[in-house]
Amino acid sequence: MKIEQISIRDFKALKNISFSPGFVNVFVGANGTGKSTLLEAIGVLSAAMTDRVDGNALTRKGVRLSAPSLYKSAFNGTKRSQTISFDVTWRRDVQSDLLKYAVHLNIPSDDNAWHYHSEALFQGDSKIWGRSGRSKENYDNYVGMLLTDQSENLVRIRSSIEPFRSYAIYQPFTAALRGTIVDPQQANPVGLGGGRLAEALEELIHEVDGDLMVGNNTDIYLDEILEVIDWADSISIGSPTKERVNSAIPVSRRVLEFKDKYLQDRMRFTAYDASEGALYVLFMFCLALHPKAPTVFAVDNFDQAMHPRLARAVMRKISEIMIQQEKTIFLTTHNPLVLDGLDLSNENIRLFTLNRSHKDGTVSIERIEISSELIKEKMSLSQLWTSGRIGGVPDLL
């Protein structure tokens, strides 16, 4: 499945934007330019498309639950729209027709359930399904009908809609990755905050002809991941023991254990004592490789605990895996070196800058492509970004 375009109208600061994603999508911009809001808009769209839009559905997807009045754009000098609108266009495969889902939603009032104003599905130029408040059928306007309608023309394309169902925004944090607290947003195979990382990796790591491999459908050598974590000689998963974990520390039933290549073999330690950057690296590879992980997902500030050069190396390797598996990932970052890990000559890898207008505060989005003009600058992408040449920077003295 390949997403061709996403459009968002009247959602918070996103008054009217559209963009065409690849498999790997990185969003940069100054603080407050709508990067996280964009990930949340995709979450609302995926909930509307595959289930319903209410507090439970949005929480499962990692979307912040705002006060209802704050969901709809409300810029000075503009009339507020009646609805918030989303649409997504995709192909089941390279040779299939374009499919497009469009939905108009009313924000919740007394409860937390959003109301469907209308929704429709198009194949090519033809509308093949739809409903609205004017429909004669007695539909529940608080439930999305696309995956529940048993119409024959929907059943045959339902499998291409399923990837949107599991979309979620991951925001890993150290305590959950270490396994010392329960992830408040638990999910399979790993929680939205990084909980159950040890268990998820245990499901992934297996031996083939004497070598440890990671993954099921697309195996890579464990050593390829450990090369990114330059001090780690090996990792394993086991039960916590008093030799590895202080009895005063609460830990999960399964723990990650590391062997540092510079320490004696017996000096193994768990995720509690490991570099937090290593845990964020393993979390990213787990999401990219685990067969139960979503095929469309987002990670907000994925590099927050990584050294800039480590984040660049992870970006390169994650891009290779995502393209190979035809998964779609949306990432936000404030780390310039992440951009140097992007091969923008590959159409499957795309960089976008978000900027807010000084005139009315609305957000615009621009795809950054390699051009002769940028090549003449003789600067890396990170230098072009920090110098303000490609946008996405604050206007500070």
Helices and strands as residue ranges (DSSP letters): E 2-11, E 14-19, E 24-29, H 35-50, H 55-60, G 68-70, E 84-91, E 98-106, E 115-123, E 126-132, H 152-155, H 158-165, E 169-170, H 174-178, H 197-204, E 205-208, E 211-214, E 220-221, H 222-226, E 232-238, E 255-260, E 268-270, H 276-289, E 296-299, H 308-325, E 328-332, H 336-339, E 349-356, E 363-368, H 372-376, H 381-386
